[in-house]
Amino acid sequence: MNYSQILGTGGYLPSRELTNHQLATQIGSSHEWIVERTGIHSRRLAAPEEGTCDLALQAATQALQAANCPAEELDLIVLATTTPDMIYPSTACLLQARLGNQGAAAFDVQAVCSGFIYALTIADKFIKTGAAQRALVVGADTYSRLLDWEDRRTCVLFGDGAGACVLGPSDRPGILATRLHADGAHQHKLKVPGMVAAGQLQNGDGYTKMAGQEVFKFAVKALSEVVEEVLSAQHLPKESVDWLIPHQANLRIIEATAKKLKIPMEKVIVTLAQQGNTSAASIPLALNQAVRDGRIRPQQTLLLEAVGGGFTWGAVLMKY
Ligand SMILES: CC(C)(COP(=O)(O)OP(=O)(O)OC[C@H]1O[C@@H](n2cnc3c(N)ncnc32)[C@H](O)[C@@H]1OP(=O)(O)O)[C@@H](O)C(=O)NCCC(=O)NCCS
């Protein structure tokens, strides 16, 4: 066994839709402004009683079915989220109980919008070293709960959702190369500064603060560099990539990165128009959609990349 391989994928979006038209009038914006600057038309919002674990459960159940893997067989659960249902236990442990699994290692990863790339990289190492045989990797966020709905600079960008995949060992090529990076010097450019102490929220509020243009510039540079890193680690040319699956933050970031890499947009999976930025869920949701609609086929070369608060960023190069 030399590789970890994706055995099945799943995804879930809450049913409640919030269109630009519904949102724009409340915040002094317009559908046209939002589409032109972001490519987003609408987003899904979790129902008041729906938590991150509820979304994760739907996506995980679908991925386990696709992988033909009973939940009892999982020996690792890695869940990426910035919006856990509670401080602890981790959402991974809450999900484990809902799935009916006992004994698997289970933990959350907090790398904001790069969370799924971090989680997949960690699970890949467990499988490759033989420390796990069946890993569930989930990206799930109810990011809408971190938004100030009066701040038009941020509230138009995000939505809620969950995506998942099951990984197992394989002799044929699966995950080929991974790279993770972070630079905490950029912490003030994208953050939710609130924290809980003495039973109360401290450090201001629990809403997203963002320097949009700085995030934009950093994202395009960091993403194109990390993509080059994973490709050169495998001595593969860009032309060998069948599908680029970027974090779905902003269509202009996706287009600028693809242009810098000279990857045509026909080879880029884009889902953000109807979903917005679903944070850690965006890449597994895009992956799942393209697997289920037949665009992604076995042994095609996939390139996944993301950037998020921290800043954190990373890429995964794989054969599907
Ligand atoms: C957020 C973003 C779309 C804003 O676009 P921008 O071109 O940078 O716009 P600016 O923030 O410079 O604001 C320009 C003007 O548009 C206004 N504006 C901002 N949001 C608006 C909205 N939703 N509707 C209408 N006007 C808006 C601003 O108030 C500003 O007006 P002012 O000059 O009168 O103050 C863009 O910066 C972006 O996408 N950045 C990356 C964000 C991201 O991806 N974050 C997640 C990373 S994981």
The ligand as an SDF file (V2000), in Angstrom:
LIG
                    3D

 48 50  0  0  0  0  0  0  0  0999 V2000
  -15.2450   41.6980   -0.2890 C   0  0  0  0  0  0  0  0  0  0  0  0
  -14.9790   42.1610   -1.7110 C   0  0  0  0  0  0  0  0  0  0  0  0
  -15.9970   41.5270   -2.6500 C   0  0  0  0  0  0  0  0  0  0  0  0
  -15.1580   43.6810   -1.7620 C   0  0  0  0  0  0  0  0  0  0  0  0
  -14.8630   44.1410   -3.0600 O   0  0  0  0  0  0  0  0  0  0  0  0
  -13.8740   45.3630   -3.2380 P   0  0  0  0  0  0  0  0  0  0  0  0
  -13.8410   45.6510   -4.6770 O   0  0  0  0  0  0  0  0  0  0  0  0
  -12.5710   45.0080   -2.5680 O   0  0  0  0  0  0  0  0  0  0  0  0
  -14.6280   46.4820   -2.4660 O   0  0  0  0  0  0  0  0  0  0  0  0
  -14.1290   47.4210   -1.2420 P   0  0  0  0  0  0  0  0  0  0  0  0
  -14.1050   46.6590    0.0460 O   0  0  0  0  0  0  0  0  0  0  0  0
  -12.8590   48.1220   -1.6470 O   0  0  0  0  0  0  0  0  0  0  0  0
  -15.2800   48.4580   -1.2080 O   0  0  0  0  0  0  0  0  0  0  0  0
  -15.5350   49.3060   -2.3350 C   0  0  0  0  0  0  0  0  0  0  0  0
  -16.8540   50.0050   -2.0920 C   0  0  0  0  0  0  0  0  0  0  0  0
  -17.9130   49.0500   -2.2090 O   0  0  0  0  0  0  0  0  0  0  0  0
  -18.7430   49.1310   -1.0680 C   0  0  0  0  0  0  0  0  0  0  0  0
  -19.2770   47.8110   -0.7860 N   0  0  0  0  0  0  0  0  0  0  0  0
  -18.7120   46.7980   -0.0840 C   0  0  0  0  0  0  0  0  0  0  0  0
  -19.5420   45.7420   -0.0310 N   0  0  0  0  0  0  0  0  0  0  0  0
  -20.6440   46.1030   -0.7260 C   0  0  0  0  0  0  0  0  0  0  0  0
  -21.8500   45.4520   -1.0340 C   0  0  0  0  0  0  0  0  0  0  0  0
  -22.1070   44.1910   -0.6210 N   0  0  0  0  0  0  0  0  0  0  0  0
  -22.7460   46.1090   -1.7880 N   0  0  0  0  0  0  0  0  0  0  0  0
  -22.5310   47.3460   -2.2210 C   0  0  0  0  0  0  0  0  0  0  0  0
  -21.4100   48.0240   -1.9500 N   0  0  0  0  0  0  0  0  0  0  0  0
  -20.4780   47.4100   -1.2070 C   0  0  0  0  0  0  0  0  0  0  0  0
  -17.8480   49.5990    0.0480 C   0  0  0  0  0  0  0  0  0  0  0  0
  -18.6040   50.1980    1.0860 O   0  0  0  0  0  0  0  0  0  0  0  0
  -16.9760   50.5760   -0.6890 C   0  0  0  0  0  0  0  0  0  0  0  0
  -17.6630   51.7880   -0.7910 O   0  0  0  0  0  0  0  0  0  0  0  0
  -16.9780   53.1250   -0.2470 P   0  0  0  0  0  0  0  0  0  0  0  0
  -15.7540   53.2880   -1.0940 O   0  0  0  0  0  0  0  0  0  0  0  0
  -18.0530   54.1310   -0.4790 O   0  0  0  0  0  0  0  0  0  0  0  0
  -16.6830   52.8640    1.1980 O   0  0  0  0  0  0  0  0  0  0  0  0
  -13.5480   41.7650   -2.1480 C   0  0  0  0  0  0  0  0  0  0  0  0
  -12.5960   42.5560   -1.4870 O   0  0  0  0  0  0  0  0  0  0  0  0
  -13.2460   40.3270   -1.8870 C   0  0  0  0  0  0  0  0  0  0  0  0
  -13.8970   39.4440   -2.3910 O   0  0  0  0  0  0  0  0  0  0  0  0
  -12.1980   40.0460   -1.0850 N   0  0  0  0  0  0  0  0  0  0  0  0
  -11.8740   38.6780   -0.7240 C   0  0  0  0  0  0  0  0  0  0  0  0
  -12.8070   38.2260    0.3700 C   0  0  0  0  0  0  0  0  0  0  0  0
  -12.7400   36.7580    0.6430 C   0  0  0  0  0  0  0  0  0  0  0  0
  -12.6800   35.9680   -0.2740 O   0  0  0  0  0  0  0  0  0  0  0  0
  -12.7870   36.3720    1.9150 N   0  0  0  0  0  0  0  0  0  0  0  0
  -12.8080   35.0130    2.3180 C   0  0  0  0  0  0  0  0  0  0  0  0
  -11.4640   34.3890    2.1270 C   0  0  0  0  0  0  0  0  0  0  0  0
  -11.4810   32.7300    2.6600 S   0  0  0  0  0  0  0  0  0  0  0  0
  1  2  1  0
  2  3  1  0
  2  4  1  0
  2 36  1  0
  4  5  1  0
  5  6  1  0
  6  7  2  0
  6  8  1  0
  6  9  1  0
  9 10  1  0
 10 11  2  0
 10 12  1  0
 10 13  1  0
 13 14  1  0
 14 15  1  0
 15 16  1  0
 15 30  1  0
 16 17  1  0
 17 18  1  0
 17 28  1  0
 18 19  1  0
 18 27  1  0
 19 20  2  0
 20 21  1  0
 21 22  1  0
 21 27  2  0
 22 23  1  0
 22 24  2  0
 24 25  1  0
 25 26  2  0
 26 27  1  0
 28 29  1  0
 28 30  1  0
 30 31  1  0
 31 32  1  0
 32 33  2  0
 32 34  1  0
 32 35  1  0
 36 37  1  0
 36 38  1  0
 38 39  2  0
 38 40  1  0
 40 41  1  0
 41 42  1  0
 42 43  1  0
 43 44  2  0
 43 45  1  0
 45 46  1  0
 46 47  1  0
 47 48  1  0
M  END
$$$$
